[in-house]
């Protein structure tokens, strides 16, 4: 059984922050093995003074959908003031200096899913940067990477394509925990934070979530299971198109479709590519909200049959390529502003490059679409090893 950083702190009676005035960045995953929320634990701990809470995307208690600004208010359960770290402007993504006045420590405890698009890593990084400026100690309560820490995939985000789904040069599937990413970014970006990571106990890099003995708490409304997290490093690319990525259904990101596709043709074409570790099954679904809400969508469901061989990014790119080939002019790229950026296509922001989109438009072979990614990945791997906390 794995113990998270929070479980270790609970066992130690929050010794690391006793006597301190504390702020905490939390969401629904910030619970211990008894499902007690960190905000509640801190509010009831007499040796710690919880001064303020900070809400990332989706909110402290998970009440907001994706790309919906989080309101500022008091937390209903604790009565502690809560500030939003996900508003309607870029400036809203970082804590204001006055919010850090009077606190000694800022604690971050949020479950990640192992993919660079997931915004919590950037909330952590920006908060760590501001904590360093304010002279506030920064603590990360670590949790396992649910899709393992040995497999990595993808390219590094180019400078031009930096956004809140790719703020730093990380690969699509990074294979790190939040604690490791904090150490890596603190050094690489020279934040200069007084950083302490409370490690997990008993977790090994090769382990997926189902080996941890922990309960999976959905870290966002459309990340219901660890299976969702496994396909997410590739299937999140659907957000940059007019394909439904299954939002508004019970299996988001594990299925995709559109009213103008042919389910049998999609599954057949993808299965013929013999992508590693995966098979596709024709499906029909009606999203309850988001893209094509209330309309019948035809597409496929992804069935991972060997997660060691499975390459989620390659699979996601193959899905987009196949949908465009079969959909013709009915397929299109997302053109509205995405994660506070209006002048670069959302798909390019997600890819961290325009190579994939332009290659799909030019009908390149699948392997050519990811040409050069391995070299970029090798550069990342050579620099991350000294910040790893687990074997």
PATILUM-346217 format. One record per residue (C-alpha): residue number from 1; x, y, z; chain. Coordinates in nm, 4 decimals, padded with zeros to 6 digits. Example, Ala and Ser with C-alpha at 12.3 -4.5 7.8 and 13.67 -1.06 7.14 Angstrom:
<rec 1 <01.2300 -00.4500 00.7800> "A">
<rec 2 <01.3670 -00.1060 00.7140> "A">
END
This chain:
<rec 1 <00.0000 00.0000 00.0000> "A">
<rec 2 <00.1364 00.3382 -00.1042> "A">
<rec 3 <00.1253 00.6296 00.1384> "A">
<rec 4 <00.0965 00.9738 -00.0142> "A">
<rec 5 <00.2802 01.2782 00.1095> "A">
<rec 6 <-00.0379 01.3882 00.2852> "A">
<rec 7 <-00.0760 01.0537 00.4620> "A">
<rec 8 <00.2798 01.0848 00.5866> "A">
<rec 9 <00.2139 01.4368 00.7138> "A">
<rec 10 <-00.1029 01.3228 00.8913> "A">
<rec 11 <00.0923 01.0422 01.0619> "A">
<rec 12 <00.3553 01.2956 01.1676> "A">
<rec 13 <00.0966 01.5371 01.3056> "A">
<rec 14 <00.1837 01.8011 01.0457> "A">
<rec 15 <00.5204 01.8447 01.2164> "A">
<rec 16 <00.6750 02.0176 00.9133> "A">
<rec 17 <00.4434 02.3182 00.9421> "A">
<rec 18 <00.3634 02.3366 01.3124> "A">
<rec 19 <00.3498 02.6919 01.4393> "A">
<rec 20 <00.3217 02.8292 01.0857> "A">
<rec 21 <00.0604 03.0404 00.9133> "A">
<rec 22 <-00.0286 02.8432 00.6051> "A">
<rec 23 <-00.1927 02.8774 00.2647> "A">
<rec 24 <-00.2964 02.5688 00.0689> "A">
<rec 25 <-00.3579 02.4986 -00.3000> "A">
<rec 26 <-00.6101 02.2169 -00.3093> "A">
<rec 27 <-00.8828 02.0470 -00.5103> "A">
<rec 28 <-01.1041 01.7376 -00.4596> "A">
<rec 29 <-00.8028 01.5034 -00.4747> "A">
<rec 30 <-00.6437 01.6622 -00.1678> "A">
<rec 31 <-00.7591 01.3839 00.0632> "A">
<rec 32 <-00.5849 01.1324 00.2847> "A">
<rec 33 <-00.6474 00.7568 00.2897> "A">
<rec 34 <-00.9548 00.8146 00.5070> "A">
<rec 35 <-01.0941 01.0603 00.2492> "A">
<rec 36 <-01.0412 01.3612 00.4753> "A">
<rec 37 <-00.9680 01.6797 00.2841> "A">
<rec 38 <-00.6459 01.8696 00.3530> "A">
<rec 39 <-00.8347 02.1969 00.3993> "A">
<rec 40 <-01.0495 02.0391 00.6687> "A">
<rec 41 <-00.7522 01.8705 00.8337> "A">
<rec 42 <-00.5550 02.1947 00.8475> "A">
<rec 43 <-00.8549 02.3956 00.9685> "A">
<rec 44 <-00.8951 02.1498 01.2588> "A">
<rec 45 <-00.5240 02.1242 01.3433> "A">
<rec 46 <-00.4586 02.3477 01.6489> "A">
<rec 47 <-00.0832 02.3606 01.5883> "A">
<rec 48 <-00.1265 02.5090 01.2379> "A">
<rec 49 <-00.3029 02.8286 01.1350> "A">
<rec 50 <-00.4790 02.7904 00.7980> "A">
<rec 51 <-00.5023 03.1451 00.6652> "A">
<rec 52 <-00.6068 03.1074 00.3014> "A">
<rec 53 <-00.6984 02.8559 00.0313> "A">
<rec 54 <-00.6234 02.8771 -00.3397> "A">
<rec 55 <-00.8453 02.7289 -00.6099> "A">
<rec 56 <-00.6944 02.5890 -00.9328> "A">
<rec 57 <-00.8930 02.5123 -01.2485> "A">
<rec 58 <-01.2193 02.3315 -01.1537> "A">
<rec 59 <-01.2181 02.4788 -00.8038> "A">
<rec 60 <-01.1376 02.3691 -00.4503> "A">
<rec 61 <-01.4242 02.1220 -00.4333> "A">
<rec 62 <-01.4392 02.0467 -00.8100> "A">
<rec 63 <-01.7439 02.2514 -00.8951> "A">
<rec 64 <-01.6298 02.4083 -01.2259> "A">
<rec 65 <-01.6030 02.2601 -01.5762> "A">
<rec 66 <-01.2907 02.2980 -01.7931> "A">
<rec 67 <-01.1901 02.6464 -01.9081> "A">
<rec 68 <-01.4534 02.8003 -01.6760> "A">
<rec 69 <-01.3236 03.0805 -01.4540> "A">
<rec 70 <-01.3264 02.9911 -01.0853> "A">
<rec 71 <-01.4920 03.2458 -00.8584> "A">
<rec 72 <-01.3380 03.3837 -00.5415> "A">
<rec 73 <-01.5224 03.3233 -00.2184> "A">
<rec 74 <-01.4895 03.1719 00.1243> "A">
<rec 75 <-01.4649 02.7961 00.1387> "A">
<rec 76 <-01.8047 02.6825 00.2650> "A">
<rec 77 <-01.6763 02.4023 00.4884> "A">
<rec 78 <-01.3900 02.5822 00.6637> "A">
<rec 79 <-01.4913 02.9471 00.6318> "A">
<rec 80 <-01.1363 03.0244 00.5154> "A">
<rec 81 <-01.0922 03.2898 00.2435> "A">
<rec 82 <-01.0366 03.1358 -00.0999> "A">
<rec 83 <-00.8627 03.2987 -00.3958> "A">
<rec 84 <-00.8938 03.1826 -00.7552> "A">
<rec 85 <-00.5877 03.0766 -00.9534> "A">
<rec 86 <-00.7932 03.0257 -01.2682> "A">
<rec 87 <-00.9818 03.3351 -01.3786> "A">
<rec 88 <-01.0397 03.5009 -01.7144> "A">
<rec 89 <-00.6935 03.6517 -01.7727> "A">
<rec 90 <-00.3330 03.5307 -01.7731> "A">
<rec 91 <-00.2644 03.7378 -01.4616> "A">
<rec 92 <-00.5315 03.5405 -01.2750> "A">
<rec 93 <-00.3181 03.2247 -01.2942> "A">
<rec 94 <-00.0671 03.3424 -01.0316> "A">
<rec 95 <-00.1282 03.4373 -00.6688> "A">
<rec 96 <-00.1138 03.8121 -00.6077> "A">
<rec 97 <00.1675 03.9257 -00.3753> "A">
<rec 98 <-00.0802 04.0578 -00.1185> "A">
<rec 99 <-00.2420 03.7143 -00.0947> "A">
<rec 100 <00.0867 03.5761 00.0365> "A">
<rec 101 <00.1359 03.8485 00.2959> "A">
<rec 102 <00.1438 03.7135 00.6470> "A">
<rec 103 <00.1826 03.3432 00.5618> "A">
<rec 104 <00.4918 03.1358 00.6310> "A">
<rec 105 <00.4243 02.8382 00.4065> "A">
<rec 106 <00.2314 02.7524 00.0914> "A">
<rec 107 <00.1273 02.3873 00.0625> "A">
<rec 108 <00.0396 02.2227 -00.2692> "A">
<rec 109 <-00.1459 01.8905 -00.2705> "A">
<rec 110 <-00.3165 01.7971 -00.5988> "A">
<rec 111 <-00.3210 01.4698 -00.7922> "A">
<rec 112 <-00.1694 01.4940 -01.1409> "A">
<rec 113 <-00.2392 01.2575 -01.4336> "A">
<rec 114 <00.1017 01.2453 -01.6024> "A">
<rec 115 <00.0334 01.4669 -01.9040> "A">
<rec 116 <00.1677 01.8135 -01.9803> "A">
<rec 117 <-00.1742 01.9522 -02.0846> "A">
<rec 118 <-00.3097 01.9147 -01.7338> "A">
<rec 119 <-00.3010 02.2641 -01.5896> "A">
<rec 120 <-00.2281 02.1818 -01.2262> "A">
<rec 121 <00.1460 02.1543 -01.2872> "A">
<rec 122 <00.1487 02.5138 -01.4134> "A">
<rec 123 <-00.0609 02.6321 -01.1207> "A">
<rec 124 <00.2018 02.4721 -00.8969> "A">
<rec 125 <00.4912 02.6269 -01.0873> "A">
<rec 126 <00.3492 02.9791 -01.0960> "A">
<rec 127 <00.2608 02.9621 -00.7273> "A">
<rec 128 <00.6102 02.8355 -00.6464> "A">
<rec 129 <00.7584 03.1258 -00.8414> "A">
<rec 130 <00.5519 03.3798 -00.6477> "A">
<rec 131 <00.6269 03.2074 -00.3176> "A">
<rec 132 <00.9976 03.2410 -00.3913> "A">
<rec 133 <00.9562 03.6141 -00.4576> "A">
<rec 134 <00.7651 03.6566 -00.1338> "A">
<rec 135 <01.0066 03.4510 00.0746> "A">
<rec 136 <00.7371 03.1955 00.1553> "A">
<rec 137 <00.8392 02.8306 00.1959> "A">
<rec 138 <00.6767 02.5982 -00.0596> "A">
<rec 139 <00.5728 02.2419 00.0217> "A">
<rec 140 <00.4543 01.9747 -00.2224> "A">
<rec 141 <00.2726 01.6720 -00.0836> "A">
<rec 142 <00.3557 01.4164 -00.3482> "A">
<rec 143 <00.1275 01.1564 -00.5068> "A">
<rec 144 <00.1976 00.8761 -00.7584> "A">
<rec 145 <00.1866 00.9347 -01.1311> "A">
<rec 146 <-00.1205 00.7228 -01.2187> "A">
<rec 147 <00.0208 00.6200 -01.5580> "A">
<rec 148 <00.3649 00.5302 -01.4263> "A">
<rec 149 <00.6996 00.7001 -01.4188> "A">
<rec 150 <00.9041 00.4962 -01.6649> "A">
<rec 151 <00.7273 00.5539 -01.9965> "A">
<rec 152 <00.7573 00.8924 -02.1653> "A">
<rec 153 <00.6430 01.0114 -02.5059> "A">
<rec 154 <00.6285 01.3247 -02.7153> "A">
<rec 155 <00.8082 01.6400 -02.8140> "A">
<rec 156 <00.9004 01.9441 -02.6069> "A">
<rec 157 <00.6841 02.2555 -02.6279> "A">
<rec 158 <00.8408 02.5141 -02.8576> "A">
<rec 159 <00.8864 02.8670 -02.7253> "A">
<rec 160 <00.6234 03.0101 -02.9608> "A">
<rec 161 <00.3618 02.7606 -02.8422> "A">
<rec 162 <00.3831 02.8185 -02.4674> "A">
<rec 163 <00.0430 02.8397 -02.2981> "A">
<rec 164 <-00.1387 02.7142 -01.9913> "A">
<rec 165 <-00.1499 02.3667 -02.1507> "A">
<rec 166 <00.2250 02.3781 -02.2162> "A">
<rec 167 <00.4044 02.6487 -02.0197> "A">
<rec 168 <00.7433 02.4761 -02.0155> "A">
<rec 169 <00.9471 02.2414 -02.2359> "A">
<rec 170 <00.7874 01.9169 -02.1174> "A">
<rec 171 <00.6869 01.6144 -02.3265> "A">
<rec 172 <00.3223 01.5101 -02.3643> "A">
<rec 173 <00.3712 01.2145 -02.1289> "A">
<rec 174 <00.6392 01.3236 -01.8845> "A">
<rec 175 <00.6627 01.0270 -01.6454> "A">
<rec 176 <00.7152 01.2407 -01.3344> "A">
<rec 177 <00.5262 01.3089 -01.0130> "A">
<rec 178 <00.4277 01.6568 -00.9015> "A">
<rec 179 <00.7075 01.6546 -00.6477> "A">
<rec 180 <00.9641 01.5639 -00.9107> "A">
<rec 181 <00.8268 01.8260 -01.1487> "A">
<rec 182 <00.8504 02.0858 -00.8714> "A">
<rec 183 <01.2175 02.0013 -00.8167> "A">
<rec 184 <01.2852 01.9986 -01.1908> "A">
<rec 185 <01.1113 02.3284 -01.2665> "A">
<rec 186 <01.2469 02.5041 -00.9596> "A">
<rec 187 <01.5958 02.4304 -01.0891> "A">
<rec 188 <01.5416 02.4613 -01.4644> "A">
<rec 189 <01.3412 02.7838 -01.4406> "A">
<rec 190 <01.5575 02.9193 -01.1567> "A">
<rec 191 <01.2625 03.0064 -00.9349> "A">
<rec 192 <01.4793 02.9918 -00.6258> "A">
<rec 193 <01.1972 02.8578 -00.4084> "A">
<rec 194 <01.2576 02.7167 -00.0624> "A">
<rec 195 <01.1099 02.3850 -00.1729> "A">
<rec 196 <01.0315 02.0775 00.0345> "A">
<rec 197 <00.8708 01.7657 -00.1148> "A">
<rec 198 <00.6956 01.5175 00.1117> "A">
<rec 199 <00.7616 01.1967 -00.0820> "A">
<rec 200 <00.5225 00.9102 -00.1323> "A">
<rec 201 <00.6125 00.5976 00.0585> "A">
<rec 202 <00.6129 00.2623 -00.1175> "A">
<rec 203 <00.5644 00.3787 -00.4761> "A">
<rec 204 <00.7952 00.2598 -00.7542> "A">
<rec 205 <00.8239 00.4295 -01.0919> "A">
<rec 206 <00.6991 00.1353 -01.2955> "A">
<rec 207 <00.3712 00.1099 -01.1029> "A">
<rec 208 <00.0403 00.2213 -01.2488> "A">
<rec 209 <-00.2439 00.3408 -01.0294> "A">
<rec 210 <-00.4054 -00.0009 -00.9857> "A">
<rec 211 <-00.0908 -00.1224 -00.8080> "A">
<rec 212 <-00.0894 00.1535 -00.5451> "A">
<rec 213 <-00.3833 00.0415 -00.3301> "A">
<rec 214 <-00.5099 00.4009 -00.3337> "A">
<rec 215 <-00.8598 00.5133 -00.4256> "A">
<rec 216 <-00.8780 00.7211 -00.7431> "A">
<rec 217 <-01.0477 01.0558 -00.6823> "A">
<rec 218 <-01.1331 01.2305 -01.0122> "A">
<rec 219 <-00.8978 01.5312 -01.0304> "A">
<rec 220 <-01.1303 01.7087 -01.2753> "A">
<rec 221 <-01.4881 01.6541 -01.3951> "A">
<rec 222 <-01.3820 01.4763 -01.7144> "A">
<rec 223 <-01.1076 01.2589 -01.5635> "A">
<rec 224 <-01.3251 00.9954 -01.3937> "A">
<rec 225 <-01.0805 00.7025 -01.3829> "A">
<rec 226 <-00.7139 00.6118 -01.4087> "A">
<rec 227 <-00.8007 00.4515 -01.7451> "A">
<rec 228 <-00.8976 00.7986 -01.8667> "A">
<rec 229 <-00.5567 00.9283 -01.7618> "A">
<rec 230 <-00.3830 00.6591 -01.9662> "A">
<rec 231 <-00.5322 00.7738 -02.2977> "A">
<rec 232 <-00.5330 01.1456 -02.2133> "A">
<rec 233 <-00.1774 01.2292 -02.3363> "A">
<rec 234 <-00.3028 01.1629 -02.6893> "A">
<rec 235 <-00.6761 01.2090 -02.6826> "A">
<rec 236 <-00.6649 01.5570 -02.5314> "A">
<rec 237 <-00.5596 01.6644 -02.8824> "A">
<rec 238 <-00.9272 01.6317 -02.9810> "A">
<rec 239 <-00.9864 01.9550 -02.7904> "A">
<rec 240 <-00.8085 02.1334 -03.0738> "A">
<rec 241 <-01.0603 02.0061 -03.3316> "A">
<rec 242 <-01.4357 01.9829 -03.3869> "A">
<rec 243 <-01.4316 01.6163 -03.2807> "A">
<rec 244 <-01.6119 01.5338 -02.9596> "A">
<rec 245 <-01.3597 01.3904 -02.7153> "A">
<rec 246 <-01.6466 01.2284 -02.5297> "A">
<rec 247 <-01.7136 01.5130 -02.2867> "A">
<rec 248 <-02.0720 01.4852 -02.1756> "A">
<rec 249 <-02.0547 01.1036 -02.1776> "A">
<rec 250 <-01.9504 00.8528 -01.9146> "A">
<rec 251 <-01.6200 00.7757 -02.0946> "A">
<rec 252 <-01.4547 01.1075 -02.1873> "A">
<rec 253 <-01.1290 01.0780 -02.3862> "A">
<rec 254 <-01.1725 00.7018 -02.4156> "A">
<rec 255 <-01.4162 00.7568 -02.6997> "A">
<rec 256 <-01.4429 01.0184 -02.9710> "A">
<rec 257 <-01.6725 01.0967 -03.2605> "A">
<rec 258 <-01.8712 01.3461 -03.4640> "A">
<rec 259 <-02.2118 01.3535 -03.6374> "A">
<rec 260 <-02.0450 01.3317 -03.9790> "A">
<rec 261 <-01.8212 01.0280 -03.9218> "A">
<rec 262 <-01.8871 00.6596 -03.9974> "A">
<rec 263 <-01.8183 00.4491 -03.6864> "A">
<rec 264 <-01.7324 00.1306 -03.8748> "A">
<rec 265 <-01.5006 00.3116 -04.1156> "A">
<rec 266 <-01.3202 00.4934 -03.8334> "A">
<rec 267 <-01.2584 00.1790 -03.6283> "A">
<rec 268 <-01.1614 -00.0207 -03.9370> "A">
<rec 269 <-00.9092 00.2363 -04.0586> "A">
<rec 270 <-00.7497 00.2719 -03.7161> "A">
<rec 271 <-00.7308 -00.1025 -03.6546> "A">
<rec 272 <-00.5621 -00.1507 -03.9926> "A">
<rec 273 <-00.2754 00.0700 -03.8717> "A">
<rec 274 <-00.1914 -00.1895 -03.6049> "A">
<rec 275 <-00.1008 00.0731 -03.3455> "A">
<rec 276 <00.0860 -00.0776 -03.0483> "A">
<rec 277 <-00.1151 -00.1997 -02.7519> "A">
<rec 278 <-00.4577 -00.0771 -02.8629> "A">
<rec 279 <-00.7736 -00.1781 -03.0500> "A">
<rec 280 <-01.0718 00.0296 -03.1597> "A">
<rec 281 <-01.4416 -00.0535 -03.1397> "A">
<rec 282 <-01.7151 00.1326 -03.3328> "A">
<rec 283 <-01.9422 00.3358 -03.1028> "A">
<rec 284 <-02.2345 00.5748 -03.1191> "A">
<rec 285 <-02.2995 00.8266 -02.8423> "A">
<rec 286 <-02.4871 01.1488 -02.7661> "A">
<rec 287 <-02.2913 01.4076 -02.5608> "A">
<rec 288 <-02.4946 01.5670 -02.2851> "A">
<rec 289 <-02.2943 01.8901 -02.3109> "A">
<rec 290 <-01.9951 02.0481 -02.4881> "A">
<rec 291 <-01.9292 01.9780 -02.8584> "A">
<rec 292 <-02.2246 01.8284 -03.0518> "A">
<rec 293 <-02.4396 01.8279 -02.7379> "A">
<rec 294 <-02.7636 01.6425 -02.7968> "A">
<rec 295 <-02.6533 01.5120 -03.1370> "A">
<rec 296 <-02.5722 01.1551 -03.2322> "A">
<rec 297 <-02.1965 01.1120 -03.2766> "A">
<rec 298 <-02.0313 00.8260 -03.4606> "A">
<rec 299 <-01.6774 00.7232 -03.3770> "A">
<rec 300 <-01.4753 00.4708 -03.1833> "A">
<rec 301 <-01.3787 00.3675 -02.8344> "A">
<rec 302 <-01.0164 00.3053 -02.7443> "A">
<rec 303 <-00.9407 -00.0273 -02.5753> "A">
<rec 304 <-00.5872 -00.0476 -02.4366> "A">
<rec 305 <-00.4905 -00.4146 -02.4506> "A">
<rec 306 <-00.1246 -00.3762 -02.3478> "A">
<rec 307 <-00.0408 -00.0620 -02.1533> "A">
<rec 308 <00.3327 -00.1315 -02.1675> "A">
<rec 309 <00.3258 -00.1143 -02.5468> "A">
<rec 310 <00.0546 00.1500 -02.5755> "A">
<rec 311 <00.1682 00.4898 -02.7035> "A">
<rec 312 <-00.1088 00.7372 -02.6214> "A">
<rec 313 <00.0303 01.0312 -02.8186> "A">
<rec 314 <00.0913 00.8316 -03.1360> "A">
<rec 315 <-00.2593 00.6901 -03.0976> "A">
<rec 316 <-00.4147 01.0332 -03.0510> "A">
<rec 317 <-00.2401 01.1720 -03.3578> "A">
<rec 318 <-00.3568 00.8695 -03.5596> "A">
<rec 319 <-00.7142 00.9371 -03.4442> "A">
<rec 320 <-00.6998 01.2996 -03.5603> "A">
<rec 321 <-00.5370 01.2044 -03.8903> "A">
<rec 322 <-00.7968 00.9342 -03.9593> "A">
<rec 323 <-01.0908 01.1583 -03.8662> "A">
<rec 324 <-00.9681 01.4282 -04.1026> "A">
<rec 325 <-00.9154 01.1820 -04.3880> "A">
<rec 326 <-01.2650 01.0363 -04.3452> "A">
<rec 327 <-01.4399 01.3606 -04.2570> "A">
<rec 328 <-01.2975 01.5746 -04.5353> "A">
<rec 329 <-01.4146 01.9372 -04.5229> "A">
<rec 330 <-01.6488 01.8617 -04.2312> "A">
<rec 331 <-01.3457 01.8156 -04.0077> "A">
<rec 332 <-01.1933 02.1420 -03.8892> "A">
<rec 333 <-00.9449 02.2795 -03.6387> "A">
<rec 334 <-01.0607 02.4766 -03.3369> "A">
<rec 335 <-01.0280 02.8486 -03.4094> "A">
<rec 336 <-01.1626 03.0240 -03.0976> "A">
<rec 337 <-00.9240 03.1420 -02.8213> "A">
<rec 338 <-00.7885 02.8579 -02.6111> "A">
<rec 339 <-00.6259 02.8825 -02.2677> "A">
<rec 340 <-00.5797 03.2601 -02.2968> "A">
<rec 341 <-00.4185 03.2461 -02.6438> "A">
<rec 342 <-00.6034 03.3779 -02.9490> "A">
<rec 343 <-00.3454 03.3967 -03.2286> "A">
<rec 344 <-00.2244 03.0332 -03.2424> "A">
<rec 345 <-00.4499 02.7336 -03.3204> "A">
<rec 346 <-00.5489 02.5367 -03.0130> "A">
<rec 347 <-00.4211 02.2180 -03.1758> "A">
<rec 348 <-00.0739 02.3694 -03.2149> "A">
<rec 349 <-00.0736 02.4795 -02.8507> "A">
<rec 350 <-00.1585 02.1254 -02.7434> "A">
<rec 351 <00.1072 01.9778 -02.9727> "A">
<rec 352 <00.3657 02.2386 -02.8789> "A">
<rec 353 <00.4436 02.2720 -03.2501> "A">
<rec 354 <00.2706 02.3272 -03.5837> "A">
<rec 355 <00.4450 02.0220 -03.7334> "A">
<rec 356 <00.1632 01.7788 -03.6578> "A">
<rec 357 <-00.1198 01.9953 -03.7891> "A">
<rec 358 <00.0647 02.0972 -04.1055> "A">
<rec 359 <00.1716 01.7369 -04.1628> "A">
<rec 360 <-00.1868 01.6134 -04.1289> "A">
<rec 361 <-00.3006 01.8795 -04.3747> "A">
<rec 362 <-00.0301 01.7610 -04.6154> "A">
<rec 363 <-00.1279 01.3957 -04.5625> "A">
<rec 364 <00.2101 01.2877 -04.4306> "A">
<rec 365 <00.2539 00.9274 -04.3071> "A">
<rec 366 <00.1962 00.8856 -03.9342> "A">
<rec 367 <00.5623 00.8342 -03.8463> "A">
<rec 368 <00.6608 01.1509 -04.0304> "A">
<rec 369 <00.4175 01.3489 -03.8135> "A">
<rec 370 <00.6259 01.2645 -03.5059> "A">
<rec 371 <00.9679 01.2877 -03.6721> "A">
<rec 372 <01.2276 01.4365 -03.4378> "A">
<rec 373 <01.0238 01.3778 -03.1235> "A">
<rec 374 <01.2579 01.1044 -02.9958> "A">
<rec 375 <01.5583 01.3377 -03.0103> "A">
<rec 376 <01.3717 01.6006 -02.8084> "A">
<rec 377 <01.2667 01.3365 -02.5599> "A">
<rec 378 <01.6250 01.2202 -02.5140> "A">
<rec 379 <01.7254 01.5761 -02.4241> "A">
<rec 380 <01.4510 01.5935 -02.1620> "A">
<rec 381 <01.5396 01.2563 -02.0102> "A">
<rec 382 <01.9057 01.3440 -01.9779> "A">
<rec 383 <01.8150 01.6498 -01.7702> "A">
<rec 384 <01.5440 01.5110 -01.5437> "A">
<rec 385 <01.7205 01.2181 -01.3761> "A">
<rec 386 <01.8789 01.4179 -01.0932> "A">
<rec 387 <01.5348 01.5396 -00.9837> "A">
<rec 388 <01.3728 01.1962 -00.9653> "A">
<rec 389 <01.2648 01.0811 -00.6196> "A">
<rec 390 <01.1655 00.7210 -00.6930> "A">
<rec 391 <01.3267 00.4153 -00.8485> "A">
END
